[in-house]
Amino acid sequence: MNIVEKILFRHSTERINRISPGDIATVNVDRAIIVDMAALHPEFLDNPPARPFDSNKISLVFDHYVPAPSIEIANRVNRLRHLVDRWGIKDFYDVGRGGISHVLGGENGWFKPGSLIANTDSHTIATGAFNTLGRGLGTPEIMNIIATGKTWFPVGDTIKIDLESKLRPGTSAKDVFFDIASKTGSIPGKNVEFSGTGISSLNMDERSSISTMCAEISAEFAVFPEDKVLKQYMENINVSDYVPADPDKDAEYIDKLNVNLNIIEPMLAMPDRIINNVMPVSEAGRIDIDVAIVGSCANGRLSDLKDVADVLKGKKIKNNVRFIVTPASKAVYVEASRLGYINTIMEANGLVTNPTCGACLGGHMGIVGKGDNVISSTTRNFKGRMGSPGARIYLASARTVAISALNGYISGDVNE
């Protein structure tokens, strides 16, 4: 069995010999995460489960609308707050206390290697960086999981992606994903398993960026193996009670793809979609911008803010550009502040917001308007994703976004 199959097998509620593509896996869930978006679903607010299967395995995280941008949402999330006491939830992260659920889960040790996570957010595939399976599920299924601790998944085929060599200076994990997406296209119902010697050169932020973005090629799961980098990370956060999953020697894959990290250059997703719509920044021509945004579960991490600060240090962004930077968690914000990244961004005339999904989903903290040309390190760029459907959204790495904010147009080099 490969990694995906092995984790599903270990979590099976039934006594079986193995799991293979085409099977339906009924599984026990290690943790269920609810985000504030659940407050938008009447079926959840009006009829929540009477009690959770295990209050110690439920997390409630406010991350999409933080702080609440309207009276309606403020009233709705207040009803979620009442569930915290009713259910006896200890892992509750209200305004100012946490951050984006996918980042917070990695920081708090919820994503233990070999574990299985369910969340109400579509980018839960981010857990794969931690050798963990995670899936975003709809409100009715999350309600079932809260009540029973169980769910089911159809078992799909897995594509093996070998990462070789290491990134060149100036390129990032986001560029790696765009390169992968240009090769795989959309793969609904399939999984991704990463391997290869290049993995050891990627830190946890970089792995998280790649696994998170695999939601955009419609992968079910996208998982990295456990290695020295992950072991050290788990040791640093004092987590040791886990059993990682490795592929068997005879593991089967529907396809294999080799990716040479060393030949990848800064990439750009053109507006409205990612699939079949990616090119090197160097080939995009001059595209003037109005808004530049860095943040999200994919690229609001500490290494992203470092890239931004390194680009901006001692410089000013173009006067006609609005540059918004959103740290992905409180811990990221605090450490970035300690290291001087926040001050550098603000001195360059960038705006730093509180940790939130915010602008990524067009919630607030950076909603874009009609006619805006936007370059963003967030996750999606379909029409209307970040506000007005009349805006054009280009996606790139945090570094490329920062460089573009300085130049006033999309660019891979400062003052090129």
Protein Blocks (a to p, Z undefined) as FASTA:
>chain_A
ZZklmmmmmmpcbdcfbdcehiacddddfbdcddfklmmpmklmmmgcfbdfblklcccd
dfklccdfbfklmmmmmmmmmmmmmnopabbcdehilccfklmmmmnomagghiacddfb
fklmmmmmnopacddddfklmmmmmmnopacdddddddddddehjddehiafklmmmmmm
mmnopaehiacddedjklmmpcfklmmmmmmmmmmnopabdcddddfklmmmmmmnopab
dcdddddfkbccfbdcdddfklpccddddehiaghpaccfklnopaddfbdcdedjklmc
fklmmmmmmmmgopacdfkbccddddfbfklmmmmmmnommmmmmmnopacddddfklmn
opngoiacehiacddfbfbfcehklopfkbccddddfklmmmmmmnopacfbehZZ
